[in-house]
Amino acid sequence: MRIKLPFLLALFTMLLFGAFEMLKGVSAPFMQEDWHLSYLQISNIFLLDSCGYMLGTFCCGWIIGRLGMRWVMMLGAMGMAIGTIVIVCGSTYLIMLPAFFFLGLGAGFLEIAANDVVPAMEKSQEGQARYFNWLHGVYGLGACLFPIAAAGLISYFGNWRYVYGLLLLAVLTIFVVASLRKHALAIATASKATGSDEGQQGKGVLRTPLLYALLASIVTYVMAEITIAAWLPSFLMRVKGLTVTHSSAYLSGFYLAFTIGRLTAPFWVNKVGNLWAIMISTVCAICFLSLAIFGGPFLLFFFWFTGLAFAVIFPTIAAMASSLFPEKSGRVLGLLFTSASIGTFVVNWLIGAVSTFVGLATGFLFIFVFLFALMVSIGFVARLARFQSVSPLKKRIS
């Protein structure tokens, strides 16, 4: 079928995203050793990656509307390929900064294109929900499996750069397929259909305090998740004394539980409601992290349970935002995802800076600050939502 290849390519792209995101955390300690970097310099590298990603997601909607999905996939694959080649061949800190910027820029392009496949090929809400679940489930699959695979490959090859070289082949596969299958990828994009009306509707929402409470909640959540994704292997290796294999296994376990939690979320979130689902999940995350960090080596497995607690928060906040602003959902969701990328941008630098000056053990504890801030911001959302004509806080996730 005509829609088969675009969706398969989108699934492959999201799987690749999960792998690249986890490889950053697994390879960070080896980057430090090879290039003699401080935690602050590692955080600057991750910061440039986030900066490129944010720029890519910001510009991509405009480019899709003018060049089409196929060209965006090709440009994204080119950006990631350039960044990966420099990472494999480069040898200095100053070269790595633009390399990770191009890697993030290409990733931003590819992620928007992959997600835009769903509304382009499926118009019903039920179908879109099904395809989006598959799409982001595959991301979780890559995120939970690749840390162990990466650790095994690093041990086998004796060089962490070879793993980036293998992922380069996957990126080039996306470029080749997008280049050769012109007609198969020539499907209408959602951005063309939603342009001006959504933009006009979205102007008034910027004056609503409720929007900023939602943005604060998504930013603080993303900062907590990225702390796990980017810094857990380094924390376990540097502070807890684990090997790269064991520390990667805990990150894989986190994302395995994370994936299971997202797939099973509708079974229980529907019963307690969006607000309580977020609150319960955040409290559980704080408890599990406390046990894992302060409870000794035999309680490190609670990092896995933290993945279950984190799983439902992001999609539930998105569901609340969509319900609170039903006529402006496109604009609001766009702002949420932009804010999420800003949270990624800030947290990598923050954790690296704190770790450089006072130690990684203290820097990693900022995850509790983010989770408490999430609870406060969701409390503001609940309070401000009472002024809405219809409160959707108990509305269920489709």
N, C-alpha and C positions, 0 to 999 in steps of 0.2 A: 504494500500500500504506500501511497505517497507520503503519509505522515509517519511511517515506520522509521525511516532513517533519521529524520530530525530528532525524534524522541530517543532513539538509541544513542545518537551522538550526544544528546543532552545528558543521558544517564552516565555515559562514559566520562563526560566532562565533570560531572559532580563527583564521581568516584575519584577522579584525578585531583580535584580540589581537596578532598579529604586527605589524600596522600601527601600533597604539598604542605598543607597546614600542619600536619603532624610531623613531617620531616624537619621543619624548622626547629621544633622543640627538641627532637631527638639529636639533631646534628649540632645544636648550639654549644654543648661542651667541647666538641671537637673543633669547632670554629675558634673558640677561645684558645685552645692549645696550639693550633696551627698558625694562627695570626697574632697570638699574644694580645688578646683583647680583654678589656675590662667588661664588667657587666653593663656599664653605661654605653660602651661601644656596641655591644651586642644589641642593646635596646635601641640604639640609633639605627642599626641595620634593620631591625624589625619595624621601626618607625617609618623608614623609607618604603618598606614593603606595604605598610598600611596606607601611606600617603599615595602611592601609586594606585592601590586598590580603590581608594576613595575617589581619586580623580577619574579612574576608569568607570566606576559605577555612575558618577555624576554626569559624565559626557555620553555614556553609551546609549541612553534613550534617544537623544537627539540624533546620534549617528545611525541607529537602527532605522529611524524614520526616513532617512535620506539615502542610505546605502543598502539597507536590507540586512537581514540576519546573517546571510552567508559571509558578507564582507566583514561584519563584526567578529564572527568566529575566526576568520582568517587573520584579522589584525590582532585579536587577542592571543591566538596561538603564536604569532610572530613575536609579540611582546614577551610572552613567557619563554619562548625559545631563546631569544636574545639574552634575557636575564639568566637562564639556566646555563647557557654556554659560558658566560662570563664567570659564573660561580664555579663551574667545573675547571676552568682554565686560569682564573685569576689567583692572585697571591697576596694582595694587600687590602687593607681596610678601606682605603679610599676608592678602590675599584669595586668593592662589594656594595657600597652604598647605592650607586646607580644601577648595579645589577639587580638588587632586590627591588628597587623602584620599578624597573621594567617588568620584573616578575609579578609584582602586585598590580601594575597597570593592565597587563594582559589578563590576569585573573579576574579583574573587575569587568573587563569586556566580556570574557567568556561566561562568567556567572550570570550576567544580565541576559545574554543571548540564550543560555540554557534554560533559564526560567521563563523567558518570553516564548519559548516553544509551546508551553502548555496552553495559555489562552489563545495562541495563534491556531492551534489545531483542535481545541476542545472548547465549546461555548457553554455547556451546561455546568452548573455549580457542582453537581455530584461528580461529573467526569473530571473537572479540574481538581477537586479535592483528592480524588483517587490518584491522578497523575502526579500532583505535587507531593503526596505522601511517598510515592515510589521514588520520586526525584531526590527528595531530601533524606529518605531512608538510605539511598545509595551513598550519599555523602557520609552519613554516619557509619556505613559499612566500611568505607575507605578509611575513615578516621579511627575506627576501632581495630582494624586488621593491620594497618600499615606500620604503626610503631614497632610491633613485634617483627614484622617482615623487614623493616629498615634496620633494626638492631641485628638481625641475623645476617643481612647482606653486608653490613659494616664489619661484622666479625669475620665473615667469609672472605671479603675482598681486602680487609685491612685498611680501607680508605673510604671515608664517608662521601667523598665527591662522586664515586662511582654510582651511588644511589641516585644522585641528581642526574647523572648521565642516562640511567635507565628511564627515569621519568621524562627526560628530553625526547626519547623515542615516542612516548605516548603523546606528548604535545605535538610533535611533528605529524603523528597520525591524524590528529584533528585537522591540522592545516591541509594535509593531502586530501582527506575526504571532503572537506569544505571546498577545496579548489576544483576537484574533479566532478562532484555531484551537484552541479549548478541547479539543475531543474528540480531535483529532489528537495533542495533546501529553499526553493522559491515559494515560501508560504507567507501569507499576510501576517504582519506583526500586530500585536495588540496596541503598540504605541501609536500607530497610524490611526487607529480607530478611536482613540480616547483623547487625542490632543487637546484642542482648545477649550472644550466644554469643561473638562476636569480642571484645567488651569483656572478658568474663571470662577468655578465653584470653590476652589481651594484658597482664594485670596482672604476670605473672611475668617478662615479657621486659624490663621496666624495670630489673631487677637484673643484667642480663647485660652485661659489659664490651664484648662483641662489638658489641652494638647501638650503643654510643656511638662506637666506632671507625667504624662505618658512617655514623652521623650526622655525624661530623667530616669524613668523605670527601665526603659530599654537600654540606655547607656550604661547604667550601673550593672545590669545583668550581664551585658556583653563584656564589660571589664572583668567581672568575676570569671566568666567562662574562659576568656583569653588568658587570664592568669594561670588557669589549669593547663590549657592547651600549649602555651608557649614556655611556661616556666616550671611545670611539674617535674619533667625529667631532670632538669638542672638542680632543682631543690632536693630531689631524692638522691642524686649522685653526690652533690656537694655538701649537703647538710646531714642527710641520713646515711651516707656511705654506701649506697647501693651501686651495683654495676649498671651499665647501659642496658643490658638485657632485662634486668629486673625492673628498672625504672620505666622502660618502655612498656613492659607488661602492665604496669599500673595505669599508664595512660591509655593503653588499648582497652583495659577493663573498664575504665571510666567511660569511654565512648561506646563500648559494647552495651553497657547498662543504659547509656544515654539514648542509643538507638532503640533499644527495647522499650524504654520509657515513652518515647515519642509514638511508637507504633501502638502502644496500649493505652495512650492518654485518653481517648474518647470514652473508654469503659468506666473511668472513675471521675474524670473532670466533669462529665455530663451530670453526675450526681451531686457534686458539692458546689458547682458553679465556678466561674472564672476567678473571682476575687479570692475565695477561700483556697482554690487550687494553687494560686501563686503564693499565698501566705503560708500554707502548709508546706509547700515545696521548699520555700526559702528557709523556714525554720528547720526542716529536715536537713537541708544542705549545711546549715551552720553546725548542727549537732554532729553530722557525719564527719565534716572537716575537722571539728574539734577533737573527735576521737582519733582520726587518722594522724593529725599533726602532733598532738600532745600525749597520745595514749601508748606510745612505744612501738617497737617493730612488729609486734603481733597484731596490731590494730590498723596497719597500713591498708588492709583490704577495704577499709571504709572509704577510701578514695573511689573505689568502684561504685559503692552505693551512692556517692555524691552524684554520679552520672544520672542515676534514676531521679534524684531530686531536681537536678538542673533541667531535665528533659522537657518538661511541659511549659516552662516559664516563658520562653520567647514566643512560641505560637499562641499561647493564651493571651499575652499582652497584645499581640497583633489582632486576635479575635475581639478583644475588648475595644481596641481602637476602631476597628471596622464597624462594630455595633454602635459605638458612641457617636460616630460621624458617618451614618449610612449613606448620605448623599455626597460625601466628600472622601470616601474611603480610599480612592486611588491616591489622592494628594496626601492624605495622612499616612498611609502605608509607605509612600515614597519618602516622607520625612522621617519615619521610623527607621527605615533601612539606612538612610543617610546618617542619622544619629548613631546607629549601631557601628558604622564604619568609623565615625569620629571617636567612639569609645575604644575601638581597637587601636586607633591611631595614638590615643593618649596613654593607654594603659601600658603598652610595651615600653615606652620611654620612662613612665613613672616607676614601674617596678625595677627597671634597670638602674635608674638614677638612685633610688633608695638603697638597692642592693649594693651599689658601688660604695656608698658612703657609710652605711651602717650594717651591711651584710645581707645576704640572700635570705637568711632565716627570718629577718625582720621584714624584708620587702615582700616575701610571699604572704605574710600575715595581713597585708592590705586587702586580701580577698574578703576578710570579715567586714572591713569598712564598706566595701562595695555591696555586700549582701544586706547589711543593716540599712544602708542608704536606699536599697531597693525596697525594703519593707516600708520605709518612711514615704517614699514617692508613691507607692501603690496605695498607702493610706490616704495620701492627698487625692489620688485619682478617685477613690471611693467617696471621699467627702465632696469633691467637686461634682462628681457625677449625680449627686442628689439634686442638683439644680437643673439637670436635664429633664426634659418632659417624660422620657422613658429611660429607666435605668437598665442597662444591659448586663449588669455585673453577674447575673445568673444565667445569661444566655449561653447556650451550649456550643461547643466546637463541632463543626460539621465533620 
